[in-house]
Amino acid sequence: MSQVEKQLADTKAQIESEIPDDVSVTDVKYEGPELVVYTRHPKEFAQDGDLVRRLASKLRKRITVRPHPDVLSDPREAESKIEEIIPDDAGVADLDFHEDTGEVVIEAEKPGMVIGRRGSTLREITQEVGWTPEVVRTPPIESSTVSNVRNFLKQEREERRDILERVGRTIHREEMADEQWVRITTLGCCREVGRASFILNTAETRILVDCGDKPGAEGEVPYLQVPEALGAGAQNLDAVVLTHAHLDHSALIPLLFKYGYDGPIYCTEPTRDLMGLLTLDYLDVASKEGRTPPYESAQVREAIKHTIPLEYGDVTDIAPDVKLTFHNAGHILGSAVSHFHIGDGLYNVAFSGDIHYDDTRLFNGAVNDFPRVETLVMESTYGGRNDYQTDQEDSEAKLIEVINETYEQDGKVLIPAFAVGRSQEIMMVLEEAMRTDKIPEMPVHLDGMIWEATAIHTTYPEYLRDELRDRIFHEDENPFLADQFNHIDGGEDERQEVADGGPCIVLSTSGMMTGGPIMSWLRHLGTEENSNLTFVGYQAQGTLGRRIQNGWEEIPVQDPQNRSRTSTITLKMGVETVDGFSGHADRQGLENFVKTMNPRPEKVLCVHGDERSVQDFSSALYHDYNMRTFAPKNLETFRFK
């Protein structure tokens, strides 16, 4: 009998000793990090609301209870009973029964009403019909990404169960290493912004944290070929952990499957969906620009199939000697500070990913409350000694002033924006400003991927800031659905109509004006002296956005009918830059994140910033808080134990 089989047999015996004599357990399996308990008495499990909680606490495992296939009621009968139990106001859109696992997936507009207080309605459903309910939200804005991901995972359900069982056995395998140590190897984003990637090694386990590209630097990818990473074979990786979906952290995750990786990817659920959206667009952009993409859409699907979503705060076994916990990073939807607890109290490492320490309109500020962290791998994008951002209230006041002045001139405000995060932040500012009469009501046109990214935000309101989440949940007032917002889906004809119309605001990708629909808007509006081009995000060196900020007026634009033909327009619209809307913490926010940790880490690796920023930040932490700090280069390895 293998170590895993012995574990499962012992666990089954322990569960049977804890439950009433008239309740049976037919099987116990690992599926990924979860322990799945099959029973012929699902109703009895459901009657005792604390039983599963007590078992999970005793066994220190995440537990799911499923009915044995023999005791399942007829789906048609179950459907009518479920519909009687769930309040009409929940807005149930679909019931999908899976006889292989005894689960019924309930899609509803208001999942909270399906769940009930502390899961009471879910338990009532199981008591009544025996099936195990799983609840998902109907996106308030139709999302092709969410729909495609859910349908794909439904189609691949059987293979996904095989993957999860294999992963579960790997997680709970017998430890073979005789010694204990912890190492981190830097594969990218050191003294640079982009291509974030690290290897976290123990004597037993090898974990890849992030795998991104470097924007604007084709061919500069993480050093995956080294022995610590894929040089010894992709199959030697135990797990991949993705902090968030921005391409400088996620773009090359699908590439791992091209190299033969077949293991799990741990991230939050919105990160999974956004990764799918952004990596497919990454392939599309490469194709349009005549570049050979590094992987194909099939590898994106493989990445999604192998994803195991985790919620903030859940402590999860991901290897025999490693537990992972995600915490809100405040950066974009689903972004996570990743905390690794290694061994039996041996060592603790946290990777900040990208963070925003203070609350924004969209998100609560980053969490830095950990029982222990000996080493922190910390982003330093704005770690330079003078990298202080404008206060949020002042930034919003400046944007409102620009909009009002442009409106009075009968002009239009054109805002280049990143599809994920920045656009939704600006949408919330505009919605409140119009609702409170700080700016006149006018159409706000959303172009590019902004509408689809917004739809994904509305699917996961539990990841948004408390006040915004309460508005959506309890006040039934979803600001993303405000009448002013219009999705541009009619291409050039609709853009021309907007250009010929009255005052309005246009949010369009790409945020740095390196391509995308913003170039069409420049052609339509660039020569209007009464209109305004307003930057709300960082413009990297070498981008058209930075050149315009520096005073460029002769702007090359493509002919929409013939992309090989380029003409030049003279930019006459006003140009403004409004700082303060970044998704990254500034120098003060970064310092506050570290300063308020209790206890503070012993060592800090300052990464994800240019050379000046990481060295300034590393030096400040050392002098102000007496910590051992490092500004590593790529391909350095640190041993901590």
Protein Blocks (a to p, Z undefined) as FASTA:
>chain_A
ZZklmmmmmmmmmmmmmpcfkbccfbdcdehjbccdddfklmlmmmmmmlmmmmmmmnop
acdddddfklpccfklmmmmmmmmpcfklopabdcddfknopacdddfblmlmnogghlm
mmmmmmmnopacddddddfbacfklmmmmmmmmmmmmmmmmmmmmmmmmmmmccfbfbdc
dddddfbhihiaejiacddddfkbccdehjaddehiahiacffkbmklmmnopklpfbdc
dfblcfklmmmmmmmmmnopabdcdddfklmmmmmmmmmmmmmmmmmnopacfbdfklmm
mmmmmpccddehiacdfbfkbccddddehlaghiacddddehjhkaccddekjadfbacf
kbccddfbdfbdfbdcddfklmcfklccddfklmmmmmmmmmmmmmmnopacdddddfbh
jlmmmmmmmmmmmmnopaccdddddehjllmmmmmmmmmmmlmcfklmmmmmmnopafkl
pfklccdfkljmlmmmmmmmccdddddddfklngcjklmmmmmmmmpmkbccddfbdcde
hiaklmmmnopabdcdddfklmkbccddddfbdcdddehiacbdcfklmmmmmmmpccdd
fbdcdehiafklmmmmmmmmmmmnopacddddehiacdfZZ
